[in-house]
Amino acid sequence: MFFGRYHCTSKKPKCETCKMKDFCPFFQSLNEKKMLD
């Protein structure tokens, strides 16, 4: 519960420091958007 409260916030997610980013669909979608730009 605290993980979501401090890392995976809706307004400013801290994806770069997240230990779960390799498994996170949101982080993967961010990387795909960066590749398209």
N, CA, C and O atoms as a Maestro MAE file, in Angstrom:
{
 s_m_m2io_version
 :::
 2.0.0
}

f_m_ct {
 s_m_title
 :::
 protein
 m_atom[148] {
  # First column is atom index #
  i_m_mmod_type
  r_m_x_coord
  r_m_y_coord
  r_m_z_coord
  i_m_residue_number
  s_m_chain_name
  s_m_pdb_residue_name
  s_m_pdb_atom_name
  i_m_atomic_number
  :::
  1 25 0.820 -1.186 0.000 1 A "MET " " N  " 7
  2 3 0.000 0.000 0.000 1 A "MET " " CA " 6
  3 2 0.867 1.254 0.000 1 A "MET " " C  " 6
  4 15 0.560 2.216 -0.704 1 A "MET " " O  " 8
  5 25 1.939 1.256 0.776 2 A "PHE " " N  " 7
  6 3 2.793 2.442 0.819 2 A "PHE " " CA " 6
  7 2 3.556 2.636 -0.483 2 A "PHE " " C  " 6
  8 15 3.897 3.762 -0.845 2 A "PHE " " O  " 8
  9 25 3.822 1.548 -1.181 3 A "PHE " " N  " 7
  10 3 4.528 1.652 -2.454 3 A "PHE " " CA " 6
  11 2 3.754 2.541 -3.418 3 A "PHE " " C  " 6
  12 15 4.316 3.461 -4.012 3 A "PHE " " O  " 8
  13 25 2.484 2.266 -3.566 4 A "GLY " " N  " 7
  14 3 1.649 3.067 -4.454 4 A "GLY " " CA " 6
  15 2 1.520 4.503 -3.996 4 A "GLY " " C  " 6
  16 15 1.411 5.415 -4.815 4 A "GLY " " O  " 8
  17 25 1.531 4.703 -2.715 5 A "ARG " " N  " 7
  18 3 1.370 6.053 -2.172 5 A "ARG " " CA " 6
  19 2 2.587 6.924 -2.471 5 A "ARG " " C  " 6
  20 15 2.441 8.120 -2.720 5 A "ARG " " O  " 8
  21 25 3.770 6.349 -2.449 6 A "TYR " " N  " 7
  22 3 4.980 7.161 -2.583 6 A "TYR " " CA " 6
  23 2 5.637 7.102 -3.958 6 A "TYR " " C  " 6
  24 15 6.329 8.045 -4.341 6 A "TYR " " O  " 8
  25 25 5.445 6.052 -4.686 7 A "HIS " " N  " 7
  26 3 6.105 5.931 -5.990 7 A "HIS " " CA " 6
  27 2 5.143 6.081 -7.157 7 A "HIS " " C  " 6
  28 15 5.412 6.817 -8.106 7 A "HIS " " O  " 8
  29 25 4.050 5.397 -7.080 8 A "CYS " " N  " 7
  30 3 3.137 5.306 -8.212 8 A "CYS " " CA " 6
  31 2 1.990 6.309 -8.063 8 A "CYS " " C  " 6
  32 15 0.819 5.934 -8.116 8 A "CYS " " O  " 8
  33 25 2.328 7.551 -7.879 9 A "THR " " N  " 7
  34 3 1.304 8.580 -7.710 9 A "THR " " CA " 6
  35 2 0.729 8.959 -9.072 9 A "THR " " C  " 6
  36 15 1.408 8.836 -10.091 9 A "THR " " O  " 8
  37 25 -0.494 9.410 -9.087 10 A "SER " " N  " 7
  38 3 -1.142 9.678 -10.374 10 A "SER " " CA " 6
  39 2 -0.650 10.957 -11.047 10 A "SER " " C  " 6
  40 15 -0.622 11.036 -12.275 10 A "SER " " O  " 8
  41 25 -0.267 11.945 -10.267 11 A "LYS " " N  " 7
  42 3 0.140 13.214 -10.881 11 A "LYS " " CA " 6
  43 2 1.605 13.231 -11.300 11 A "LYS " " C  " 6
  44 15 1.935 13.739 -12.372 11 A "LYS " " O  " 8
  45 25 2.472 12.689 -10.481 12 A "LYS " " N  " 7
  46 3 3.910 12.658 -10.794 12 A "LYS " " CA " 6
  47 2 4.494 11.306 -10.396 12 A "LYS " " C  " 6
  48 15 5.125 11.203 -9.344 12 A "LYS " " O  " 8
  49 25 4.305 10.278 -11.200 13 A "PRO " " N  " 7
  50 3 4.874 8.981 -10.843 13 A "PRO " " CA " 6
  51 2 6.398 9.031 -10.911 13 A "PRO " " C  " 6
  52 15 6.968 9.686 -11.783 13 A "PRO " " O  " 8
  53 25 7.039 8.345 -10.000 14 A "LYS " " N  " 7
  54 3 8.505 8.328 -9.935 14 A "LYS " " CA " 6
  55 2 9.022 7.055 -10.592 14 A "LYS " " C  " 6
  56 15 9.660 6.218 -9.951 14 A "LYS " " O  " 8
  57 25 8.740 6.931 -11.852 15 A "CYS " " N  " 7
  58 3 9.054 5.705 -12.589 15 A "CYS " " CA " 6
  59 2 10.555 5.419 -12.645 15 A "CYS " " C  " 6
  60 15 10.968 4.261 -12.576 15 A "CYS " " O  " 8
  61 25 11.350 6.437 -12.766 16 A "GLU " " N  " 7
  62 3 12.792 6.219 -12.930 16 A "GLU " " CA " 6
  63 2 13.431 5.585 -11.698 16 A "GLU " " C  " 6
  64 15 14.428 4.875 -11.829 16 A "GLU " " O  " 8
  65 25 12.887 5.820 -10.516 17 A "THR " " N  " 7
  66 3 13.458 5.254 -9.295 17 A "THR " " CA " 6
  67 2 12.704 4.024 -8.817 17 A "THR " " C  " 6
  68 15 13.044 3.456 -7.778 17 A "THR " " O  " 8
  69 25 11.699 3.610 -9.548 18 A "CYS " " N  " 7
  70 3 10.842 2.499 -9.141 18 A "CYS " " CA " 6
  71 2 11.537 1.159 -9.374 18 A "CYS " " C  " 6
  72 15 12.130 0.932 -10.428 18 A "CYS " " O  " 8
  73 25 11.457 0.279 -8.383 19 A "LYS " " N  " 7
  74 3 12.056 -1.051 -8.513 19 A "LYS " " CA " 6
  75 2 11.181 -1.992 -9.331 19 A "LYS " " C  " 6
  76 15 11.643 -3.055 -9.746 19 A "LYS " " O  " 8
  77 25 9.940 -1.623 -9.567 20 A "MET " " N  " 7
  78 3 9.001 -2.476 -10.296 20 A "MET " " CA " 6
  79 2 8.813 -2.028 -11.744 20 A "MET " " C  " 6
  80 15 7.939 -2.553 -12.434 20 A "MET " " O  " 8
  81 25 9.605 -1.076 -12.216 21 A "LYS " " N  " 7
  82 3 9.377 -0.500 -13.544 21 A "LYS " " CA " 6
  83 2 9.506 -1.519 -14.674 21 A "LYS " " C  " 6
  84 15 8.889 -1.344 -15.725 21 A "LYS " " O  " 8
  85 25 10.283 -2.564 -14.485 22 A "ASP " " N  " 7
  86 3 10.419 -3.577 -15.531 22 A "ASP " " CA " 6
  87 2 9.134 -4.375 -15.725 22 A "ASP " " C  " 6
  88 15 8.934 -4.987 -16.775 22 A "ASP " " O  " 8
  89 25 8.267 -4.369 -14.723 23 A "PHE " " N  " 7
  90 3 7.022 -5.126 -14.772 23 A "PHE " " CA " 6
  91 2 5.801 -4.236 -14.972 23 A "PHE " " C  " 6
  92 15 4.677 -4.731 -15.044 23 A "PHE " " O  " 8
  93 25 6.013 -2.942 -15.061 24 A "CYS " " N  " 7
  94 3 4.919 -1.981 -15.054 24 A "CYS " " CA " 6
  95 2 4.462 -1.623 -16.472 24 A "CYS " " C  " 6
  96 15 5.267 -1.145 -17.271 24 A "CYS " " O  " 8
  97 25 3.188 -1.846 -16.795 25 A "PRO " " N  " 7
  98 3 2.696 -1.491 -18.129 25 A "PRO " " CA " 6
  99 2 2.720 0.013 -18.386 25 A "PRO " " C  " 6
  100 15 2.920 0.437 -19.524 25 A "PRO " " O  " 8
  101 25 2.520 0.822 -17.353 26 A "PHE " " N  " 7
  102 3 2.546 2.276 -17.528 26 A "PHE " " CA " 6
  103 2 3.948 2.739 -17.911 26 A "PHE " " C  " 6
  104 15 4.096 3.558 -18.818 26 A "PHE " " O  " 8
  105 25 4.969 2.234 -17.242 27 A "PHE " " N  " 7
  106 3 6.346 2.607 -17.555 27 A "PHE " " CA " 6
  107 2 6.711 2.176 -18.973 27 A "PHE " " C  " 6
  108 15 7.390 2.910 -19.691 27 A "PHE " " O  " 8
  109 25 6.266 1.004 -19.374 28 A "GLN " " N  " 7
  110 3 6.542 0.530 -20.729 28 A "GLN " " CA " 6
  111 2 5.865 1.411 -21.767 28 A "GLN " " C  " 6
  112 15 6.426 1.661 -22.834 28 A "GLN " " O  " 8
  113 25 4.662 1.882 -21.460 29 A "SER " " N  " 7
  114 3 3.974 2.765 -22.404 29 A "SER " " CA " 6
  115 2 4.681 4.114 -22.506 29 A "SER " " C  " 6
  116 15 4.691 4.729 -23.573 29 A "SER " " O  " 8
  117 25 5.273 4.577 -21.406 30 A "LEU " " N  " 7
  118 3 6.037 5.827 -21.457 30 A "LEU " " CA " 6
  119 2 7.250 5.674 -22.366 30 A "LEU " " C  " 6
  120 15 7.558 6.571 -23.150 30 A "LEU " " O  " 8
  121 25 7.928 4.554 -22.264 31 A "ASN " " N  " 7
  122 3 9.096 4.310 -23.110 31 A "ASN " " CA " 6
  123 2 8.711 4.225 -24.578 31 A "ASN " " C  " 6
  124 15 9.454 4.702 -25.436 31 A "ASN " " O  " 8
  125 25 7.567 3.630 -24.883 32 A "GLU " " N  " 7
  126 3 7.111 3.553 -26.269 32 A "GLU " " CA " 6
  127 2 6.797 4.938 -26.814 32 A "GLU " " C  " 6
  128 15 7.089 5.223 -27.975 32 A "GLU " " O  " 8
  129 25 6.213 5.795 -26.003 33 A "LYS " " N  " 7
  130 3 5.916 7.161 -26.438 33 A "LYS " " CA " 6
  131 2 7.196 7.928 -26.723 33 A "LYS " " C  " 6
  132 15 7.267 8.688 -27.689 33 A "LYS " " O  " 8
  133 25 8.220 7.731 -25.874 34 A "LYS " " N  " 7
  134 3 9.491 8.422 -26.083 34 A "LYS " " CA " 6
  135 2 10.135 7.984 -27.390 34 A "LYS " " C  " 6
  136 15 10.745 8.799 -28.083 34 A "LYS " " O  " 8
  137 25 10.006 6.709 -27.733 35 A "MET " " N  " 7
  138 3 10.596 6.205 -28.971 35 A "MET " " CA " 6
  139 2 9.889 6.779 -30.192 35 A "MET " " C  " 6
  140 15 10.519 7.004 -31.226 35 A "MET " " O  " 8
  141 25 8.591 7.018 -30.080 36 A "LEU " " N  " 7
  142 3 7.839 7.555 -31.211 36 A "LEU " " CA " 6
  143 2 8.115 9.031 -31.436 36 A "LEU " " C  " 6
  144 15 8.004 9.515 -32.562 36 A "LEU " " O  " 8
  145 25 8.469 9.748 -30.390 37 A "ASP " " N  " 7
  146 3 8.725 11.198 -30.524 37 A "ASP " " CA " 6
  147 2 10.047 11.482 -31.111 37 A "ASP " " C  " 6
  148 15 10.407 12.645 -31.287 37 A "ASP " " O  " 8
  :::
 }
 m_bond[147] {
  # First column is bond index #
  i_m_from
  i_m_to
  i_m_order
  :::
  1 1 2 1
  2 2 3 1
  3 3 4 2
  4 3 5 1
  5 5 6 1
  6 6 7 1
  7 7 8 2
  8 7 9 1
  9 9 10 1
  10 10 11 1
  11 11 12 2
  12 11 13 1
  13 13 14 1
  14 14 15 1
  15 15 16 2
  16 15 17 1
  17 17 18 1
  18 18 19 1
  19 19 20 2
  20 19 21 1
  21 21 22 1
  22 22 23 1
  23 23 24 2
  24 23 25 1
  25 25 26 1
  26 26 27 1
  27 27 28 2
  28 27 29 1
  29 29 30 1
  30 30 31 1
  31 31 32 2
  32 31 33 1
  33 33 34 1
  34 34 35 1
  35 35 36 2
  36 35 37 1
  37 37 38 1
  38 38 39 1
  39 39 40 2
  40 39 41 1
  41 41 42 1
  42 42 43 1
  43 43 44 2
  44 43 45 1
  45 45 46 1
  46 46 47 1
  47 47 48 2
  48 47 49 1
  49 49 50 1
  50 50 51 1
  51 51 52 2
  52 51 53 1
  53 53 54 1
  54 54 55 1
  55 55 56 2
  56 55 57 1
  57 57 58 1
  58 58 59 1
  59 59 60 2
  60 59 61 1
  61 61 62 1
  62 62 63 1
  63 63 64 2
  64 63 65 1
  65 65 66 1
  66 66 67 1
  67 67 68 2
  68 67 69 1
  69 69 70 1
  70 70 71 1
  71 71 72 2
  72 71 73 1
  73 73 74 1
  74 74 75 1
  75 75 76 2
  76 75 77 1
  77 77 78 1
  78 78 79 1
  79 79 80 2
  80 79 81 1
  81 81 82 1
  82 82 83 1
  83 83 84 2
  84 83 85 1
  85 85 86 1
  86 86 87 1
  87 87 88 2
  88 87 89 1
  89 89 90 1
  90 90 91 1
  91 91 92 2
  92 91 93 1
  93 93 94 1
  94 94 95 1
  95 95 96 2
  96 95 97 1
  97 97 98 1
  98 98 99 1
  99 99 100 2
  100 99 101 1
  101 101 102 1
  102 102 103 1
  103 103 104 2
  104 103 105 1
  105 105 106 1
  106 106 107 1
  107 107 108 2
  108 107 109 1
  109 109 110 1
  110 110 111 1
  111 111 112 2
  112 111 113 1
  113 113 114 1
  114 114 115 1
  115 115 116 2
  116 115 117 1
  117 117 118 1
  118 118 119 1
  119 119 120 2
  120 119 121 1
  121 121 122 1
  122 122 123 1
  123 123 124 2
  124 123 125 1
  125 125 126 1
  126 126 127 1
  127 127 128 2
  128 127 129 1
  129 129 130 1
  130 130 131 1
  131 131 132 2
  132 131 133 1
  133 133 134 1
  134 134 135 1
  135 135 136 2
  136 135 137 1
  137 137 138 1
  138 138 139 1
  139 139 140 2
  140 139 141 1
  141 141 142 1
  142 142 143 1
  143 143 144 2
  144 143 145 1
  145 145 146 1
  146 146 147 1
  147 147 148 2
  :::
 }
}
